[in-house]
Amino acid sequence: MQTISLSNVSFSYDSSNPILDGVSVVFNNSDRVAIVGDNGSGKTTLLKLLAGEISPDSGNVAHGATTYLMRQINAMDAKSGGERQSAELWRAFNSGAAILLLDEPTNNLDSDAKGRFFSELMAYPFGVVVVSHDRELLQKMDRIIEVANGKLRVYGGNYDFYVAQKRAEQAKLESKLNNTENRISRLNKTKIIALDCAATGQKKLGQTRHKAIRCGNHKAMSGINDASDKLDTVLAKKLKLINKKLDEKIQERQQISEAMRDDKIKIPVPNKPFYSKELVQISNLGFGYGTNRVFDGFDFSMYGGQRIRIIGKNGSGKSTLLKIICGDLKPESGTVKTFGKIAYLNQDLSVLDRDKTIVENIMDISDVLKHDAHAIAANFGFRGDASNKRASVLSGGELLKATLAAILGAENQPDLLILDEPTNNLEIKSIAILEDALNQYRGAILLVSHDEIFAKNINVDKTIYIK
């Protein structure tokens, strides 16, 4: 068996922020393995170590297998990007490498190309390591390795197994957090009781001291003072022990909280009904780019509350249709009518002004006062100073949550939310956040996406294929 093994490997681009910290793992030429994790966690770095493109700062990488590395392809044009992606995948599968290393291999692929990729993947006779957030692909894996905080965690199964294990881990953490909270509460009560007992004891000693003073009993007064000092000493020791235990439990609570996924968001239910009639009415649409005709006599309509998904080959006009509906492109012929409030969430999440803070963006987009904007930010996990971060410094997941806060966080939500390949370039955790948000939202959705699982999870009720 041919293998690549990492032994106690550490790597960083910046010595103060290690990407990998003493990790050990073995990849072989017979397994299909997925690497998952948040953006910036070190997934692509791990692929480069396996390919021998970079060397670890410490530890050892033993290359006992041939590899072929296919880098992630970023393309502005879906059609050309899909063609390039398919060509690169063809080269990879024809390389005969003992272990293929594929970085986001399903990006840019339309449904047909994705189907062909899956067929080639399952037929490939050797090992494959993929970095991917595509849950359809992850479902076909033998193992999933999660990269987080410089460490690796290996899950011996496909995506369903991984999700089940993560849920079990979260449930265990929740139970542990609950026990720690109860322990902190009991220690605080013990502290109060100790202080009350000491106060009662000192009060009684004070009364006895007062009697002794009136009687001129100096010997009794000396004994009372000794008893008072002893009581203070016992109390100080007891409080020191209680405070030490409290500090330990508070620190433990902080560690558990940091380990738990705190990604819950809260979308309000508007006090007015969403637009329930026809939202989009397109008749006999004609549009093209030069001599390339995209639409000729195209008709389309949708109503309030519907969740419609548009699919088709790359270059068929899916994104063009969304831009026409939003008014970013003008039709050459035919009529396009829209009704109600419409919001457009594009692939690069460019809705927010990068020079403004989260709160300022919420105020501008949702048209709310600063106090309300802070409350909305808190509902999406941005509490305290975090709400004053500029959009330009947000991570991918933070940018998604801030965008959702600005679009869906207030009561004046859009009647129609338009989404163009929203799961592209999002890690698994962010996709789950997006799904949660869209399932709380009660308006209509018009979606362009090749992500079958995402479409199912947000309850798309109609699919339209554009040829």
C-alpha positions as CSV (number, residue, x, y, z in Angstrom):
1,M,0.0,0.0,0.0
2,Q,1.3,3.5,-0.9
3,T,0.9,6.1,1.8
4,I,1.7,9.7,2.7
5,S,2.1,10.2,6.4
6,L,2.4,13.3,8.5
7,S,4.1,12.9,11.9
8,N,3.9,15.7,14.5
9,V,3.7,18.3,11.7
10,S,3.5,22.0,12.5
11,F,3.3,24.8,9.9
12,S,2.6,28.5,9.9
13,Y,2.8,31.5,7.6
14,D,3.0,33.7,10.7
15,S,4.9,32.3,13.8
16,S,2.3,33.8,16.1
17,N,-0.6,32.0,14.4
18,P,0.1,28.3,13.6
19,I,-2.0,26.8,10.9
20,L,-1.2,23.2,11.8
21,D,0.2,22.4,15.3
22,G,1.7,18.9,15.9
23,V,-0.7,16.9,13.7
24,S,-0.2,13.3,12.6
25,V,-2.3,11.5,10.0
26,V,-1.9,8.9,7.2
27,F,-3.4,8.9,3.7
28,N,-3.3,5.8,1.5
29,N,-4.0,4.9,-2.1
30,S,-7.3,3.2,-1.5
31,D,-9.4,5.6,0.5
32,R,-11.5,8.6,-0.5
33,V,-11.0,11.2,2.1
34,A,-12.5,14.7,2.5
35,I,-10.9,17.6,4.4
36,V,-13.4,20.1,5.9
37,G,-13.1,23.2,8.1
38,D,-13.7,26.9,8.2
39,N,-12.2,29.2,5.7
40,G,-8.6,29.9,6.6
41,S,-8.3,26.8,8.9
42,G,-5.6,25.2,6.8
43,K,-7.3,22.8,4.4
44,T,-5.4,23.9,1.3
45,T,-2.2,24.1,3.3
46,L,-2.7,20.5,4.2
47,L,-3.1,19.6,0.5
48,K,0.1,21.4,-0.4
49,L,2.0,19.5,2.3
50,L,0.7,16.2,0.9
51,A,1.8,17.3,-2.6
52,G,5.2,18.3,-1.4
53,E,4.8,21.9,-2.5
54,I,5.6,23.2,0.9
55,S,7.6,21.8,3.8
56,P,6.6,21.7,7.5
57,D,8.2,24.0,10.0
58,S,8.7,20.9,12.2
59,G,7.8,17.2,12.1
60,N,8.0,15.0,9.1
61,V,6.0,14.3,5.9
62,A,6.9,10.9,4.4
63,H,5.9,10.8,0.7
64,G,5.4,7.2,-0.2
65,A,2.8,7.7,-3.0
66,T,2.6,9.7,-6.2
67,T,0.2,12.6,-6.2
68,Y,-1.6,14.9,-8.6
69,L,-2.7,18.3,-7.2
70,M,-5.6,20.1,-8.8
71,R,-5.8,23.6,-7.4
72,Q,-9.1,25.5,-6.8
73,I,-10.3,27.3,-9.9
74,N,-11.9,30.8,-9.4
75,A,-13.6,32.1,-12.5
76,M,-15.8,35.1,-13.0
77,D,-17.7,33.4,-15.9
78,A,-19.5,30.3,-15.0
79,K,-19.3,28.7,-18.5
80,S,-15.6,29.2,-19.0
81,G,-15.0,28.3,-15.3
82,G,-16.9,25.0,-15.7
83,E,-15.0,24.2,-18.9
84,R,-11.7,24.8,-17.2
85,Q,-12.8,22.8,-14.2
86,S,-13.9,19.8,-16.3
87,A,-10.6,19.9,-18.2
88,E,-8.5,20.0,-15.0
89,L,-10.5,17.1,-13.6
90,W,-10.0,15.1,-16.8
91,R,-6.2,15.6,-16.5
92,A,-6.4,14.5,-12.8
93,F,-8.3,11.3,-13.5
94,N,-5.9,10.4,-16.3
95,S,-2.8,11.1,-14.3
96,G,-2.9,7.6,-12.7
97,A,-1.6,9.1,-9.5
98,A,-1.7,6.9,-6.4
99,I,-3.5,9.8,-4.5
100,L,-5.4,12.6,-6.2
101,L,-5.5,15.9,-4.4
102,L,-8.5,17.9,-5.4
103,D,-9.3,21.4,-4.1
104,E,-13.0,22.2,-4.4
105,P,-13.4,20.0,-7.4
106,T,-17.2,20.6,-7.9
107,N,-17.0,24.4,-8.0
108,N,-18.2,25.8,-11.3
109,L,-19.7,22.5,-12.4
110,D,-23.3,22.4,-13.7
111,S,-25.5,19.5,-12.9
112,D,-24.5,17.4,-15.9
113,A,-20.7,18.0,-15.4
114,K,-21.1,17.2,-11.7
115,G,-22.8,13.9,-12.5
116,R,-19.9,13.0,-14.8
117,F,-17.4,13.9,-12.1
118,F,-19.1,11.7,-9.6
119,S,-19.0,8.8,-12.0
120,E,-15.3,9.3,-12.6
121,L,-14.6,9.6,-8.9
122,M,-16.3,6.4,-8.0
123,A,-14.5,4.6,-10.8
124,Y,-11.1,5.9,-10.0
125,P,-9.0,2.9,-8.7
126,F,-6.7,4.7,-6.4
127,G,-6.9,7.2,-3.5
128,V,-8.5,10.6,-3.5
129,V,-8.2,13.5,-1.0
130,V,-10.6,16.4,-1.6
131,V,-11.1,19.7,0.1
132,S,-14.8,20.5,-0.3
133,H,-17.9,21.9,1.2
134,D,-20.1,20.0,-1.3
135,R,-22.2,17.7,0.8
136,E,-23.2,15.5,-2.1
137,L,-19.5,14.9,-2.6
138,L,-18.8,14.4,1.1
139,Q,-21.5,11.8,1.2
140,K,-19.4,9.6,-1.1
141,M,-16.3,9.8,1.2
142,D,-14.8,7.0,3.4
143,R,-13.4,9.4,5.9
144,I,-13.8,13.0,6.8
145,I,-10.9,15.0,8.5
146,E,-11.9,18.3,10.2
147,V,-9.2,21.0,10.5
148,A,-9.8,23.4,13.4
149,N,-7.5,25.5,15.6
150,G,-4.4,23.8,14.2
151,K,-5.5,20.3,15.0
152,L,-7.1,17.4,12.9
153,R,-10.0,15.3,13.9
154,V,-10.7,12.1,11.9
155,Y,-14.3,10.9,11.5
156,G,-14.4,7.3,10.0
157,G,-17.4,7.7,7.7
158,N,-19.3,9.9,5.2
159,Y,-21.1,13.2,5.7
160,D,-24.1,11.7,7.5
161,F,-21.7,9.9,9.9
162,Y,-19.8,13.2,10.4
163,V,-23.0,15.2,11.2
164,A,-24.2,12.5,13.6
165,Q,-20.9,12.6,15.5
166,K,-20.8,16.4,15.6
167,R,-24.3,16.4,17.0
168,A,-23.3,13.9,19.7
169,E,-20.3,16.1,20.5
170,Q,-22.4,19.2,20.8
171,A,-25.0,17.4,23.0
172,K,-22.1,16.2,25.3
173,L,-20.8,19.8,25.5
174,E,-24.2,21.2,26.3
175,S,-24.6,18.6,29.1
176,K,-21.2,19.5,30.4
177,L,-21.9,23.2,30.2
178,N,-25.2,22.7,32.1
179,N,-23.4,20.8,34.9
180,T,-20.7,23.5,35.1
181,E,-23.4,26.2,35.3
182,N,-25.1,24.3,38.1
183,R,-21.7,23.9,39.9
184,I,-21.0,27.7,39.6
185,S,-24.5,28.4,41.0
186,R,-24.0,26.1,44.0
187,L,-20.6,27.6,44.7
188,N,-22.1,31.1,44.7
189,K,-24.8,30.0,47.1
190,T,-22.1,28.4,49.4
191,K,-20.2,31.7,49.3
192,I,-23.3,33.7,50.3
193,I,-24.1,31.2,53.1
194,A,-20.5,31.4,54.4
195,L,-20.7,35.2,54.4
196,D,-24.1,35.2,56.1
197,C,-22.9,32.7,58.8
198,A,-19.8,34.8,59.4
199,A,-21.9,38.0,59.7
200,T,-24.3,36.3,62.1
201,G,-21.4,35.0,64.2
202,Q,-19.7,38.4,64.3
203,K,-23.1,40.0,65.3
204,K,-23.5,37.6,68.2
205,L,-19.9,38.2,69.3
206,G,-20.5,41.9,69.1
207,Q,-23.5,41.6,71.4
208,T,-21.5,39.5,73.8
209,R,-18.6,42.0,73.7
210,H,-21.0,44.9,74.4
211,K,-22.2,43.0,77.6
212,A,-18.6,42.3,78.7
213,I,-17.7,46.0,78.3
214,R,-20.7,47.0,80.4
215,C,-19.7,44.6,83.1
216,G,-16.0,45.5,82.9
217,N,-15.1,41.8,82.2
218,H,-11.7,42.3,80.4
219,K,-10.9,38.6,80.4
220,A,-14.2,37.8,78.6
221,M,-13.5,40.6,76.1
222,S,-10.1,39.1,75.3
223,G,-11.6,35.7,74.6
224,I,-14.3,37.3,72.4
225,N,-11.7,39.2,70.4
226,D,-9.8,35.9,69.9
227,A,-13.0,34.2,68.7
228,S,-13.7,37.1,66.3
229,D,-10.2,36.8,64.8
230,K,-10.5,33.1,64.5
231,L,-13.9,33.5,62.8
232,D,-12.3,35.9,60.3
233,T,-9.4,33.5,59.6
234,V,-11.7,30.6,59.0
235,L,-13.9,32.7,56.7
236,A,-10.9,33.9,54.8
237,K,-9.7,30.4,54.2
238,K,-13.1,29.2,53.2
239,L,-13.7,32.1,50.8
240,K,-10.2,31.5,49.3
241,L,-11.1,27.9,48.6
242,I,-14.6,28.8,47.2
243,N,-13.2,31.5,44.9
244,K,-10.5,29.2,43.6
245,K,-13.1,26.6,42.7
246,L,-15.3,29.4,41.2
247,D,-12.4,30.6,39.0
248,E,-11.7,27.1,37.8
249,K,-15.4,26.5,36.9
250,I,-15.8,29.9,35.2
251,Q,-12.7,29.2,33.1
252,E,-14.1,25.8,32.3
253,R,-17.4,27.4,31.3
254,Q,-15.5,29.7,28.9
255,Q,-13.6,26.8,27.3
256,I,-16.8,24.8,26.8
257,S,-18.6,27.9,25.4
258,E,-15.8,28.5,22.9
259,A,-15.9,24.8,21.8
260,M,-19.6,24.9,21.2
261,R,-21.1,26.2,18.0
262,D,-22.8,29.5,18.8
263,D,-24.2,30.1,15.3
264,K,-27.9,30.5,16.1
265,I,-29.5,33.5,14.6
266,K,-33.0,35.0,15.1
267,I,-35.1,36.4,12.3
268,P,-38.2,38.3,13.4
269,V,-41.7,37.6,12.2
270,P,-42.9,40.7,10.4
271,N,-46.0,42.4,11.7
272,K,-47.3,42.7,8.1
273,P,-48.1,39.9,5.7
274,F,-45.8,39.2,2.8
275,Y,-46.9,40.1,-0.7
276,S,-49.2,37.2,-1.7
277,K,-49.9,38.0,-5.4
278,E,-47.8,37.8,-8.5
279,L,-44.2,38.9,-7.7
280,V,-42.6,38.5,-11.1
281,Q,-44.2,38.6,-14.5
282,I,-42.0,38.1,-17.6
283,S,-43.5,37.8,-21.1
284,N,-41.8,37.1,-24.4
285,L,-38.3,38.1,-23.0
286,G,-35.6,38.7,-25.5
287,F,-31.9,39.2,-24.5
288,G,-28.4,38.5,-25.7
289,Y,-24.8,39.4,-25.5
290,G,-23.9,40.5,-29.0
291,T,-24.6,37.7,-31.4
292,N,-25.1,35.2,-28.5
293,R,-28.8,34.9,-27.9
294,V,-29.7,34.0,-24.3
295,F,-33.4,34.4,-24.3
296,D,-36.0,34.5,-27.2
297,G,-39.6,34.5,-26.3
298,F,-39.0,33.4,-22.7
299,D,-42.0,33.5,-20.2
300,F,-41.8,33.3,-16.4
301,S,-43.9,34.1,-13.4
302,M,-43.9,33.5,-9.7
303,Y,-46.1,34.3,-6.8
304,G,-45.7,35.3,-3.1
305,G,-44.5,32.4,-0.9
306,Q,-43.2,30.3,-3.7
307,R,-39.6,28.8,-3.5
308,I,-38.4,28.3,-7.1
309,R,-35.1,26.9,-8.2
310,I,-33.6,27.6,-11.6
311,I,-31.1,25.1,-13.0
312,G,-29.4,24.6,-16.4
313,K,-26.0,24.3,-18.0
314,N,-23.3,26.9,-17.4
315,G,-23.9,29.8,-19.8
316,S,-27.6,29.1,-20.2
317,G,-28.6,32.4,-18.7
318,K,-29.5,31.7,-15.1
319,S,-27.6,34.6,-13.6
320,T,-28.6,36.8,-16.5
321,L,-32.3,36.1,-15.7
322,L,-31.8,37.1,-12.0
323,K,-30.1,40.4,-13.0
324,I,-32.9,41.2,-15.4
325,I,-35.5,40.6,-12.7
326,C,-33.4,42.8,-10.3
327,G,-33.2,45.6,-12.9
328,D,-29.4,45.3,-13.2
329,L,-29.8,44.4,-16.9
330,K,-32.5,45.7,-19.3
331,P,-34.4,43.4,-21.6
332,E,-34.0,43.9,-25.4
333,S,-37.6,42.9,-26.0
334,G,-40.6,41.7,-24.1
335,T,-41.9,42.9,-20.7
336,V,-40.6,42.4,-17.2
337,K,-42.8,43.4,-14.3
338,T,-42.0,43.0,-10.6
339,F,-44.1,43.7,-7.5
340,G,-43.4,44.0,-3.8
341,K,-39.9,44.4,-2.2
342,I,-37.1,42.5,-3.7
343,A,-33.6,41.8,-2.3
344,Y,-30.7,40.2,-4.2
345,L,-28.0,38.1,-2.5
346,N,-25.2,37.6,-5.0
347,Q,-22.3,35.1,-5.0
348,D,-19.6,37.4,-3.6
349,L,-21.8,38.9,-0.8
350,S,-21.1,42.4,-2.1
351,V,-24.3,43.8,-0.6
352,L,-22.5,45.5,2.3
353,D,-20.5,48.6,2.1
354,R,-17.0,47.4,3.1
355,D,-16.0,50.8,4.6
356,K,-18.9,50.8,7.0
357,T,-19.5,48.9,10.3
358,I,-22.1,46.1,10.7
359,V,-24.4,48.4,12.5
360,E,-24.1,51.2,9.9
361,N,-24.8,48.7,7.1
362,I,-27.9,47.4,8.9
363,M,-29.1,51.0,9.4
364,D,-28.7,51.8,5.7
365,I,-30.1,48.6,4.2
366,S,-32.9,47.9,6.7
367,D,-33.7,51.6,7.2
368,V,-33.7,51.3,11.0
369,L,-32.4,53.5,13.9
370,K,-29.0,52.8,15.5
371,H,-30.6,51.2,18.6
372,D,-32.6,48.8,16.5
373,A,-29.6,48.0,14.4
374,H,-27.6,47.0,17.5
375,A,-30.5,44.7,18.5
376,I,-30.6,43.1,15.0
377,A,-26.8,42.7,15.1
378,A,-27.1,40.9,18.5
379,N,-29.7,38.5,17.1
380,F,-27.2,37.5,14.5
381,G,-24.3,36.9,17.0
382,F,-22.7,40.4,16.8
383,R,-22.8,41.5,20.4
384,G,-21.1,44.5,22.1
385,D,-18.0,45.7,20.2
386,A,-18.4,43.0,17.6
387,S,-21.3,45.0,16.0
388,N,-18.9,47.9,15.3
389,K,-16.5,45.8,13.1
390,R,-16.1,47.1,9.6
391,A,-17.4,44.8,6.9
392,S,-13.9,44.8,5.3
393,V,-12.4,42.8,8.2
394,L,-15.1,40.1,8.5
395,S,-14.4,36.5,7.8
396,G,-16.5,34.7,5.2
397,G,-18.9,33.3,7.8
398,E,-19.2,36.7,9.6
399,L,-19.8,38.4,6.3
400,L,-22.6,36.0,5.5
401,K,-24.3,36.6,8.9
402,A,-23.9,40.4,8.7
403,T,-25.4,40.3,5.2
404,L,-28.3,38.2,6.4
405,A,-28.8,40.6,9.3
406,A,-29.0,43.6,7.0
407,I,-31.4,41.9,4.6
408,L,-33.6,39.8,6.9
409,G,-32.9,41.1,10.4
410,A,-35.6,43.9,10.5
411,E,-39.3,43.5,10.2
412,N,-39.4,45.2,6.7
413,Q,-38.1,42.0,5.1
414,P,-38.2,41.6,1.3
415,D,-41.2,39.8,-0.2
416,L,-38.8,38.1,-2.6
417,L,-35.2,37.1,-1.9
418,I,-33.1,36.2,-5.0
419,L,-30.1,34.0,-4.4
420,D,-27.4,33.3,-7.0
421,E,-25.3,30.1,-6.2
422,P,-25.3,31.1,-2.5
423,T,-23.4,28.1,-1.2
424,N,-20.4,28.6,-3.5
425,N,-17.3,29.4,-1.5
426,L,-19.1,28.9,1.8
427,E,-17.8,26.4,4.4
428,I,-20.2,23.8,5.8
429,K,-20.9,25.7,9.0
430,S,-21.9,28.9,7.0
431,I,-24.2,26.9,4.7
432,A,-26.0,25.5,7.8
433,I,-26.4,29.1,9.1
434,L,-27.8,30.2,5.7
435,E,-30.2,27.3,5.7
436,D,-31.4,28.1,9.2
437,A,-32.0,31.7,8.2
438,L,-33.9,30.8,5.0
439,N,-36.1,28.4,6.9
440,Q,-37.1,31.1,9.4
441,Y,-37.8,33.5,6.5
442,R,-41.4,33.3,5.3
443,G,-41.1,35.3,2.0
444,A,-40.6,33.9,-1.5
445,I,-37.2,32.7,-2.8
446,L,-35.8,32.5,-6.3
447,L,-32.7,30.4,-6.3
448,V,-30.0,29.5,-8.8
449,S,-28.0,26.6,-7.4
450,H,-26.4,23.3,-8.3
451,D,-26.5,22.2,-4.6
452,E,-29.2,19.6,-4.4
453,I,-29.0,19.2,-0.7
454,F,-29.3,22.9,-0.1
455,A,-32.3,23.2,-2.3
456,K,-34.0,20.3,-0.5
457,N,-33.1,21.7,3.0
458,I,-34.7,25.1,2.2
459,N,-37.9,23.4,0.9
460,V,-37.8,24.5,-2.8
461,D,-41.2,23.5,-4.2
462,K,-40.6,24.1,-7.9
463,T,-37.6,23.6,-10.3
464,I,-37.3,25.2,-13.7
465,Y,-34.7,24.1,-16.2
466,I,-33.3,26.6,-18.6
467,K,-31.9,25.1,-21.8
